[in-house]
Amino acid sequence: MKRVRLALAAAFMTTAAMASDHLDSPKVIADPRVDIGDIYAWTSSDGRRLNLVMTIVGHAFNKDAEYAFHVDSGPRFPDTTARTDIVCRFASMTQADCLIGRDETIQGDPGKPAGLKSASGRSLLFAGLRDDPFFNNVKGSRDAFDLAAATLKQGVPRDAAGCPAYTPQQTAAILDRWRHTDGGPARNFLAGWTPASIVLSVDLALVNRGGPVLAVWADTTVDDVRIDRMGRPLTGNGLLAHLGSDEEADAYKLAYNEATPETADVFVPVIAKSLALYDGYDGRCGNQLMIDASAPPAQRYTPLAKLLADDRLWVNSASTMCTQLFGVELAALPGGARWRNECGGRTLHYDAVNVYRSLLAGGNNDAVTDGVRADDQPHSDTVFPFLAAPVHTKATYR
């Protein structure tokens, strides 16, 4: 694992798959400076700006890389008609050069917490080390998946769609592993992690040409080659060759990172197989988000698999109420009226890993939990640069 201390490498080789998107393929393991850990996107509390955060696993930026947010906009979910690219390069940690759309530029030292303004004053940038707001009981999750895989090998029956029918005792054992760490209280594996972070607050008029509904994804490229991409938490890291071999997973993740939302349909079949496994983790089959009970078994998981393969983070920028991961998608479903005024997206305070897995396991926010409900540091969804200042550096990249 190039440029990473051996102790950190050993830890992540066994646990990285359970982080949101950290160290998800051999290419990003080779250079953590282009490895996207997480992205966040939400409407500002005054309803005037889109707030964006990209955390990078390495503690520095690659001077040869481009770090980009892509913001598709449209009148309603899932229709988008325009795209605005926000592309940043960093000659050093004290020299940023960002282009927002065609004309908005931000240049200079981005390291002051107050932020670096664009010439027009419509955009604000911070880039530097901050505390990672993502929280996750990695060890408990790994223990749960290992037990689930071992239990499957013992002959757990599956229904026609591939969902495993765990017994109540087996389900209880898996869920118990999930909410503990080494048999004790759940711990956040990423406590104290201090990634390089790109934080932007952008006038909505710069990114909503197509309409108020925004679909956000991010990528890193070097010499026009895409190294990593991400939208929602865990999709690229948790649903490709789920419980398969490391070699299978690496091949899928490399191909997935090279794709775009427009070319990602090829991953629908493998994601659908992973969704079948997730559907059984709460002890019930057929209660996952977007399940069509009337569909043939072979198509049960296709609608959600298509949505997740697209892998964009949806934000209703007409709303400032941001409380629910998948809020925009939920509002578009039958019976989704309660979410109509929800901005969706992802703020720094969403219990993203638990809500994501719960929607996949039981179609609600609380079907499963890893026992960790908040980060160890206080972050802000309203005060720039949002992420808490680093307390200490957990690892050093050279």
SULSUL-V678587 format. One record per pair of residues at least 24 apart in sequence whose ideal C-beta (glycine too) atoms are under 8 Angstrom apart, sorted by the first residue. I is the first residue (numbers start at 1). J is the second residue. Records with the same first field share a line. If there is no record, write none. Layout:
I->J, J
This chain:
1->29, 30
2->29, 30, 31
3->31, 32, 58, 397, 398
4->29, 32, 395, 397
5->395, 396
8->395
14->142
15->138, 139, 142, 189
16->237
17->142, 237, 238, 249
18->136, 138, 141, 142, 145, 189, 237, 238
19->134, 136, 138, 189, 190, 237
20->134, 136, 233, 234, 237, 352, 353
21->228, 230, 233, 234, 236, 237
22->57, 237
23->57
24->228, 236, 237, 253, 257
25->228, 250, 253, 254, 257
26->250, 254
27->227, 228, 254, 257
28->57, 227, 228, 257
31->58, 62, 227
32->56, 57, 58, 397
33->57, 58, 60, 61, 62, 65, 196, 397
34->58, 62, 65, 220, 222, 227, 228
35->220, 227, 228
36->218, 219, 220, 228, 229, 230
37->132, 134, 195
38->132, 133, 134, 230, 233
39->69, 216, 217, 218, 230, 231, 313, 346
40->133, 345, 346, 347, 348
41->69, 214, 216, 313, 315, 345, 346
42->315, 322, 343, 345, 346, 347, 381
43->204, 315, 316, 317, 319, 320, 322, 343, 345
44->201, 320, 382
45->320, 381, 382
46->320
47->204, 317, 318, 319, 320
48->203, 204
49->201, 202, 203, 204
50->201, 202, 204, 207, 208, 214, 315, 317
51->199, 200, 201, 202, 381, 386
52->86, 198, 199, 200, 201, 202, 216
53->133, 197, 198, 199, 200, 348, 386, 387
54->197, 198, 218
55->130, 132, 133, 134, 195, 196, 197, 198, 387
56->195, 196, 197, 198, 220
57->195
58->195, 196, 397
59->129, 194, 195, 196, 393, 395, 396, 397
60->93, 196, 397
61->90, 93, 127, 196
62->90, 220, 222
63->89, 90, 91, 92
64->222, 223
65->89, 220, 221, 222, 227
66->220, 221, 222
67->198, 218, 220
68->218, 219, 220, 221
69->200, 216, 217, 218
70->216, 217, 218, 219
71->207, 214, 215, 216
72->210, 214, 215, 216, 312
73->207, 208, 209, 210, 211, 212, 213, 214, 215
74->210, 211, 213, 215
75->210, 211, 212, 213
76->211, 213
77->213, 314, 316, 328, 329, 331, 332
78->215, 310, 314, 332
79->213
80->210, 211, 213, 215
81->210, 211
82->209, 210
84->206, 207, 209
86->200, 202, 207
88->125, 127, 198
90->127
93->127, 128, 196
96->125, 127
98->123, 125, 200
100->202, 206, 207
101->206, 207
104->206
113->384, 385, 389
114->384
115->199, 201, 384, 385
122->202, 203, 205, 206
123->200, 201, 202, 203, 206
124->200, 201, 202, 384
125->198, 199, 200
126->197, 198, 199, 384, 385
127->196, 197, 198, 199
128->196, 197
129->194, 195, 196, 197, 390, 393
130->194, 195, 197, 199, 385, 387, 388, 389, 390
131->192, 193, 194, 375, 377, 379, 387, 388, 389, 390, 391
132->190, 193, 194, 195, 375, 387
133->348, 349, 375, 377, 379, 387, 388
134->190, 233, 352, 353, 375
135->188, 190, 191, 353, 372, 373, 374, 375, 376
136->188, 189, 190, 353, 370, 372
137->178, 179, 180, 181, 186, 187, 188, 189, 370, 371, 372
138->189, 190
139->181, 182, 187, 189
140->177, 178, 179, 180, 181, 186, 370, 371
141->178, 353, 370
143->177, 178, 180
144->174, 175, 177, 178, 370
145->243
147->173, 174, 177
148->174, 243, 277, 281
149->243
152->243
158->276, 280
159->285, 297
160->297, 298
161->276, 279, 285, 297, 298, 300, 301
162->273, 276, 277, 297
163->276, 277, 279, 280, 285, 286
164->276, 277, 280, 285
165->280, 285
166->280, 281, 283
168->283
171->281, 282, 283
174->281
175->281, 282, 368
178->368, 369, 370, 371
179->369, 370, 371
180->371
181->371
185->371
186->370, 371, 372
187->372
188->372, 375, 376
191->375, 376
192->376, 391, 392, 394
193->394, 395
194->390, 391, 392, 393, 394
197->385, 387
199->384, 385, 386, 387
201->384
204->317
208->317
212->316, 317, 318
213->314, 315, 316, 317, 318, 328
214->314, 315, 316, 317
215->261, 312, 313, 314, 315
216->312, 313, 314, 315, 345
217->261, 311, 312, 313
219->257
225->258
226->257, 258, 260
227->257
228->257
229->256, 257, 259, 260, 311
230->311
231->261, 310, 311, 312, 313
232->308, 311, 312, 313, 325, 346, 356
233->325, 346, 352, 353, 356
234->352, 353, 356, 357
235->271, 308, 309, 311
236->311
238->274
239->270, 271, 274, 275, 308
240->267, 270, 271, 274
241->270, 274
242->273, 274, 277, 278
243->274, 277
261->310, 311, 312
264->309, 310, 311
265->306, 309
267->309
268->302, 305, 306, 309
269->305
271->301, 305, 308, 309
272->301, 302, 304, 305
273->301
275->301, 304, 305, 308, 360
276->300, 301
278->357, 360, 361
279->360, 361
280->361
281->357, 361, 367, 368
282->361, 362, 367, 368
284->362
287->362, 363
288->359, 360, 361, 362, 363
289->326, 359, 360, 363
290->333
291->363
304->360
313->344, 345, 346
314->344, 345
315->343, 344, 345
316->342, 343, 344
317->343
319->343
322->347, 381
324->350, 355, 365
325->350, 352, 355, 356, 359
326->355, 356, 359
347->381
348->375, 379, 380, 381, 386, 387
349->374, 379, 381
